[in-house]
Structure formats: structure tokens, C-alpha cells
Amino acid sequence: MSQDLPAFPPFDLLRLLRTIFAPRRGERIALLIDLPDPRQVRDHAFLSDPSRSVPRLAHEIFFLGLRQGVREELGLVGGDLFAYAETGGSNLDLPQEAFDTAGNRLLFDQDLYPRFDIFLCFSRFSATAPLTAKARAFGFRGATLHGLNRTILATGLSVDYEEVSRQAEILRSGLSGADRFRIDYRLEGIPLSLTLETSGEEAQKSHGLCRGEKPDIVNLPAGEVYFVPKDAEGDFPLRLEDGTTAIVRVSGGRAQAARLFRGDPARIALYNRRLAEDPAAGEVGELGFGTQSLPPAGQDIQDEKILGTFHIATGRSDHLGGPLGPSAFLHPQNATHDDILFAPFKTPDIQVPQVRMERNGETQILLEDYRLGPYFRKLLGRAK
């Protein structure tokens, strides 16, 4: 992966919101945060808790920033802050209730979604999937910024999103129509491979622009090209947060079981129990490639957008145009969308000799050892 990074301009909230949303005068904007106890939003009590870094930063930069001229400059109304209870998992449905800074209990479907045109969600756990479903139902737009930190502010949220969109489109067009992708791994000398069938489908892009009247939710930072695979077969290495590593067997488009490679056997036993009890949790629901030159931020919402990295995901896929929504799972708490990022700074013990695309009988090398392969270099006009 290339370490050549551009110079990033200072973060500019006005520029970011204007570029992303091109808001119309009079549109109403709201900010959402998640807290273990959402009642702590009353009188901004959460600000006294140093462990609540994401909502504290959201308050400092976005809540106060809107009130310091940005709201008026964009012609927006509102800027109210609401909190809901942490869901406990990536992309699980949000609770029905939220609380405002006066301590009032509100219902999302009755009091919030119909009232606002733009939502910004700053959370511990991603809310992209549930907010996408609600945006389609209620007609609003928005952005999810889970895991927000100062590195993300200074880099991934400070870029020119017109340029991000242009580069994502170059790679999206270059990958569209792929029949399949093949990923070669090596885990301490053990070769593994995973094949993902995409059956000629159009690639999609996460490029950050969310304009016009079409309901939509975007990730910020953005910069990704992705597919919802039709099928998958093979094996991939899985590294958990504590370093426990396993080899996951994939068949029929789903992760079937994992075998421990090193680490805590109880973690892998729990993973296997979840797959056995709720097979939809193992559905391979995404293959994504980063498109931006960014530094690692220690949060997947930015790190998976870095050019040279890629990720697969299991579970819920309805927000990406896939078939799996919450009703496909036997247990509601399993209806997550779990990204598995492969990057030299996150999975240094997992080598990826090649990632290849097959299309119309031709094979193109996309990545080699987390560096751009010949095809990506050609698309982006890079000699090396």
C-alpha cells in the first residue's frame, strides 16, 4: 500500500456539508449520538465523561459549529441533538426511542424521522443499514460518522469530495461487469484462497455525495467501490480484535465454520455457535475496495476507504442492495453487518499475494501485497 499522502486542508464544516448535501434553504438538520444511557444527553451531561469521545467530538465540532454561523450560511434550520441507546452491534436496528437535551422522550418514527430532512449520526456502532431503511421509508438524507476521531476530522473529512467521487467512479466503472474475484492469502506460510462470484453485476460506489431529493445515507469518510456477491467459496483468515486468528470455511455463499489458528478457543467457539444457530449471520454480503489516499485512523469507517485495502463483510446487506434484512435472521441481535478489513496496518500477519478480477475471459491483477496491481495502476494513471 502506497504511503504517499496528499496535503490535507484544514477541516471546514461549511465546505463539508455544502459539498456532501448541497442543502436547500429551509431544510431541517438533526444530530444523533448513541450512549449507554441516552438520558445522559439531558443538559449535555455526557460531556463530563471523557470516555464518550465520539459524542464529545460531535458536540464540539458539529453541534457548536452549526450554531457558529454554518447553519445560517447554509440556510439550514435546527441542528438539534438527540441520543439513543447503544445497539451493541454493527448495523443493528436502532431502538424506537430517543431523548433530547431537555430530557424529553421521543419516538423516532413519530417525532424525528418525519420532522427532519438531514441526519448526521455519530455513534459507537454503525447505524448505516437501519438509517438507510428509514431514509427510504421517510424520505430523508443523511450521513453516518461512527467512530469519529481527530485523525478522521483532519484527513478523511477534510478532502475534496468532488475529487473523491471522481476517483471512486473511475474504479467503479473499471470493475463493473466482473464475473468473479479471487483472493489469495497466506497465513504464516499456509496458502488460502477465496472466490467471490459477482456474475457480471454493476459495481457500486460509496463516494460521499448525497444531494437532491433522493433519500440516501452515506458513510463519512467515503471512498469505496463494492459488490454484493452472488456466491462465495473457499477460505479466508479471520483476525479478531484480541489477536485470536482462525481460518473460516466458506461454501454456498456463507461462512460455515471457523477453525482456530491461534489465540482464544472460546472466541472461535462462540463465533461457530452463532453461525450454527443463525446461518444468515455468515452470509458473505460485501466485497469492497478502498479508493482514497488516507492515513490509518484506527477506525474501519476510514481505514476501509484507504486505497490498497479491501474488505469482505458478513451478515446484513439490504442497505447495499442485497437480499438480507433483519427478517432473514433468526435472532434480532444477529442482524449485523460485520466488515472484515485486510490492510497491512491491521492484519500485518496476513499476506495477500494477489487480488484478481475475472471478466469476459480475462484476468486482471488489482492488488499485490496491499499495493496497487497493474490494472488499478492503469485505471488511475499511475506508472508504479
PETA-V548504 format. One record per residue. N is the residue number from 1. PHI is phi in radians with two decimals (* if undefined). OMEGA is omega in whole degrees, 0 to 359 (none if undefined). D_FIRST is the distance of its C-alpha to the first C-alpha in Angstrom with 2 decimals. Layout:
n phi omega d_first
N PHI OMEGA D_FIRST
N PHI OMEGA D_FIRST
//
This chain:
n phi omega d_first
1 * 181 0.00
2 -1.15 177 3.78
3 -1.72 178 6.43
4 -1.26 183 9.10
5 -2.07 177 11.12
6 -1.30 171 14.49
7 -1.39 183 17.72
8 -1.74 176 18.92
9 -1.23 177 22.66
10 -1.05 178 24.83
11 -1.08 182 25.09
12 -2.39 183 27.98
13 -1.07 180 29.49
14 -1.04 180 31.80
15 -1.09 182 29.16
16 -1.06 183 26.97
17 -1.18 178 29.96
18 -1.14 181 31.39
19 -1.22 184 28.24
20 -1.20 191 27.49
21 -1.85 188 31.09
22 0.71 190 33.29
23 -1.13 176 35.99
24 -1.60 182 39.58
25 -0.99 179 42.26
26 1.65 177 43.81
27 -1.17 183 40.97
28 -1.75 182 40.86
29 -2.10 178 37.75
30 -2.38 178 37.36
31 -2.00 178 34.94
32 -2.01 172 34.44
33 -2.30 173 33.43
34 -2.00 181 33.73
35 -2.45 174 35.60
36 -0.98 173 37.07
37 -2.14 186 40.41
38 -1.12 178 40.21
39 -1.19 178 43.58
40 -1.25 174 41.88
41 -1.31 181 41.02
42 -1.04 182 44.70
43 0.94 177 45.20
44 1.03 183 41.46
45 -1.07 181 42.21
46 -1.09 182 38.59
47 -1.15 180 37.81
48 -1.47 181 39.60
49 -1.80 183 37.23
50 -1.13 180 34.23
51 -1.34 181 32.45
52 -1.63 188 32.26
53 -1.18 182 29.34
54 -1.17 179 28.19
55 -1.14 177 31.71
56 -1.12 179 32.56
57 -1.22 177 29.69
58 -1.05 179 30.58
59 -1.15 183 34.15
60 -1.11 189 33.36
61 -1.62 188 31.08
62 -1.67 181 32.09
63 -1.09 180 35.63
64 -1.24 180 36.93
65 -1.05 177 34.95
66 -1.08 182 36.68
67 -1.48 181 39.95
68 -1.83 173 39.38
69 1.91 183 39.76
70 -1.16 181 36.76
71 -1.03 181 38.83
72 -1.19 181 41.65
73 -1.09 180 39.51
74 -1.55 182 38.00
75 1.31 181 41.37
76 -1.50 179 40.21
77 -2.14 174 42.58
78 1.76 188 42.09
79 1.55 181 39.04
80 -1.18 182 40.60
81 -1.98 180 38.78
82 -2.31 179 39.21
83 -2.16 174 38.09
84 -2.27 183 37.94
85 -1.28 176 37.65
86 -0.91 183 34.27
87 -1.42 181 33.87
88 1.59 179 32.28
89 -2.83 182 29.58
90 -1.16 174 26.81
91 1.20 170 28.51
92 -1.22 178 31.96
93 -1.01 179 34.81
94 -1.32 175 35.93
95 -1.14 182 39.38
96 -1.32 187 42.29
97 -1.97 174 43.11
98 -2.48 181 41.72
99 -2.27 177 43.34
100 -1.74 186 43.72
101 -1.25 174 44.13
102 -1.59 180 47.89
103 1.59 181 47.58
104 -1.33 175 48.57
105 -1.51 181 47.48
106 -2.23 176 46.20
107 -1.88 182 45.23
108 -0.95 187 42.04
109 -1.19 183 43.68
110 -1.70 192 46.85
111 -1.88 186 46.06
112 -2.00 184 42.43
113 -1.01 180 40.89
114 -1.29 190 43.92
115 -1.63 187 44.14
116 -2.06 180 40.76
117 -1.73 183 38.75
118 -2.37 174 35.35
119 -2.07 169 33.89
120 -1.99 186 31.05
121 -2.02 180 30.22
122 -1.99 191 28.79
123 -2.50 172 28.73
124 -1.36 181 27.55
125 -1.86 181 27.29
126 -0.96 176 25.95
127 -2.07 185 28.89
128 -1.06 183 27.26
129 -1.12 181 29.11
130 -1.14 179 32.56
131 -1.22 176 32.44
132 -1.08 179 31.46
133 -1.09 180 34.53
134 -1.25 178 36.73
135 -1.07 179 35.54
136 -1.15 182 36.67
137 -1.37 187 39.94
138 -1.94 172 40.76
139 1.51 179 39.14
140 -1.74 175 36.96
141 -2.08 178 33.44
142 3.08 179 30.96
143 -2.50 174 27.59
144 -1.84 183 26.26
145 -2.32 181 24.44
146 -1.12 180 24.48
147 1.31 181 23.00
148 -0.90 173 23.33
149 -2.52 187 22.65
150 -1.26 174 22.66
151 -1.11 178 18.91
152 -1.09 178 18.90
153 -1.02 187 21.97
154 -1.38 184 20.63
155 -2.24 186 17.35
156 -1.12 177 17.09
157 -1.78 181 20.84
158 -1.89 182 21.21
159 -1.41 176 19.39
160 -1.48 184 21.44
161 -1.31 169 21.70
162 -1.13 179 23.34
163 -1.25 176 20.16
164 -1.00 180 18.09
165 -1.12 180 20.70
166 -1.11 182 20.61
167 -1.20 177 16.91
168 -1.08 180 17.24
169 -1.19 177 20.32
170 -1.04 181 18.77
171 -1.29 177 16.43
172 -1.06 179 19.32
173 -1.11 182 21.69
174 -1.26 180 19.48
175 -1.80 182 19.24
176 -1.03 179 22.82
177 1.50 180 25.29
178 -1.09 176 23.03
179 -1.41 181 25.25
180 -2.87 174 22.80
181 -2.21 177 19.29
182 -2.14 181 18.75
183 -2.06 176 16.16
184 -1.76 176 16.30
185 -2.05 167 15.82
186 -2.42 179 16.95
187 -2.05 184 18.48
188 0.86 176 19.86
189 1.54 180 20.68
190 -1.51 179 22.05
191 -1.40 176 20.83
192 -2.33 177 20.73
193 -2.58 178 20.33
194 -2.35 177 20.75
195 -1.97 179 22.13
196 -2.08 182 22.38
197 -1.54 178 25.11
198 -2.05 166 24.93
199 0.95 175 28.07
200 1.35 183 27.42
201 -1.29 176 27.01
202 -1.26 172 25.67
203 -1.25 176 22.23
204 -2.01 181 22.46
205 -2.31 168 20.49
206 -1.86 188 20.25
207 -2.11 171 20.46
208 1.58 183 22.63
209 -1.48 186 25.78
210 -2.46 190 28.88
211 -1.92 176 31.85
212 1.36 185 35.31
213 -1.72 182 37.52
214 -1.26 177 35.41
215 -1.08 182 34.76
216 -2.91 173 31.09
217 -2.23 180 28.76
218 -2.03 169 25.20
219 -1.45 169 22.40
220 -2.27 359 21.52
221 -1.10 177 18.77
222 -1.97 179 18.25
223 2.17 186 15.69
224 -2.75 171 15.45
225 -2.07 188 16.84
226 -2.58 176 18.70
227 -2.28 165 21.50
228 -1.82 185 24.27
229 -1.06 176 24.59
230 -1.48 182 28.12
231 -2.82 178 27.82
232 -2.70 183 25.57
233 -2.64 175 26.25
234 2.28 182 24.80
235 -2.42 171 23.14
236 -2.48 177 20.10
237 -1.44 180 19.39
238 -2.12 178 20.21
239 -1.96 180 19.47
240 -1.48 187 21.87
241 -1.07 181 21.80
242 -1.49 180 24.08
243 1.65 175 21.94
244 -1.01 184 24.26
245 -2.20 180 22.57
246 -2.42 173 24.17
247 -1.93 186 23.88
248 -1.77 177 24.88
249 -1.56 181 26.98
250 -2.06 177 26.80
251 -2.64 180 29.75
252 1.09 178 31.34
253 1.46 183 28.45
254 -2.30 169 28.75
255 -1.16 185 27.54
256 -1.68 182 30.74
257 -2.94 178 30.37
258 -2.10 173 28.15
259 -2.03 185 28.99
260 -1.11 173 28.24
261 -1.79 173 25.89
262 -2.83 177 26.26
263 1.92 189 27.36
264 -1.56 180 30.00
265 -1.11 180 31.93
266 -1.15 179 33.49
267 -1.13 181 30.21
268 -1.30 176 29.72
269 -1.09 178 33.42
270 -1.15 177 33.17
271 -1.04 181 30.21
272 -1.18 179 32.30
273 -1.12 180 35.39
274 -1.11 179 33.77
275 -1.11 182 32.70
276 -1.24 183 36.22
277 -1.38 185 38.04
278 -2.48 187 36.04
279 -0.98 180 34.27
280 -1.06 180 32.82
281 -1.12 180 30.53
282 -1.67 181 28.59
283 -1.02 177 28.28
284 -1.36 190 24.80
285 -1.88 181 24.77
286 -2.87 164 21.31
287 -2.25 184 18.16
288 -2.28 178 15.68
289 -2.18 176 12.42
290 -1.24 185 10.93
291 -2.22 186 11.61
292 -1.94 171 11.30
293 -1.60 184 9.56
294 -2.38 173 10.74
295 -1.45 174 10.79
296 -1.08 181 11.42
297 -2.03 182 15.16
298 1.34 177 16.25
299 -2.36 185 17.49
300 -1.07 182 16.22
301 -1.04 172 17.78
302 -1.70 189 15.05
303 -1.11 178 12.15
304 -1.34 178 12.50
305 -1.62 184 12.35
306 -1.40 179 8.78
307 -1.04 184 7.20
308 1.85 175 4.98
309 -1.71 172 7.46
310 -2.60 179 10.99
311 -2.57 168 14.32
312 -2.03 179 17.82
313 -2.48 176 20.92
314 -2.05 175 24.45
315 1.78 187 27.70
316 -0.97 182 28.88
317 -2.42 185 27.73
318 -1.10 180 30.57
319 -1.27 178 28.69
320 -1.80 183 26.24
321 1.61 180 29.19
322 -1.52 188 29.40
323 -1.54 190 32.66
324 -1.71 170 32.35
325 -1.94 183 33.92
326 -0.97 183 35.64
327 -1.18 181 38.72
328 -1.39 184 36.87
329 -1.80 180 36.55
330 -1.28 181 39.48
331 -2.21 183 38.76
332 -0.96 183 37.60
333 -1.23 178 35.42
334 -1.63 184 33.28
335 -1.44 180 32.46
336 -1.75 170 28.96
337 -2.11 190 25.65
338 -1.93 178 23.17
339 -1.32 176 19.43
340 -2.13 188 17.50
341 -1.59 174 13.85
342 -1.98 184 11.31
343 -2.71 184 8.31
344 -1.10 180 7.59
345 -1.48 180 9.72
346 -1.91 181 12.29
347 -2.19 185 12.72
348 -1.13 180 11.86
349 -1.51 178 14.91
350 -1.91 177 13.93
351 -1.50 176 12.23
352 -2.26 184 11.37
353 -0.97 180 12.33
354 -2.68 164 12.59
355 -2.15 186 13.13
356 -2.14 173 16.01
357 -1.97 174 18.36
358 -1.98 181 22.07
359 -2.66 177 24.33
360 0.91 177 27.80
361 1.39 179 27.66
362 -1.94 178 24.47
363 -1.98 179 21.12
364 -2.11 178 17.86
365 -1.53 182 14.50
366 -1.61 183 11.94
367 -2.35 174 8.90
368 -2.40 181 8.85
369 0.90 179 7.59
370 1.17 174 4.79
371 -1.89 181 4.13
372 -1.11 175 6.86
373 -1.47 185 10.17
374 -0.97 185 13.39
375 -1.25 177 14.71
376 -1.10 179 12.11
377 -1.09 179 12.06
378 -1.11 181 15.82
379 -1.05 185 16.19
380 -1.62 178 14.42
381 1.19 180 16.16
382 -1.88 184 13.36
383 -1.26 183 14.57
384 -2.34 none 11.46
//
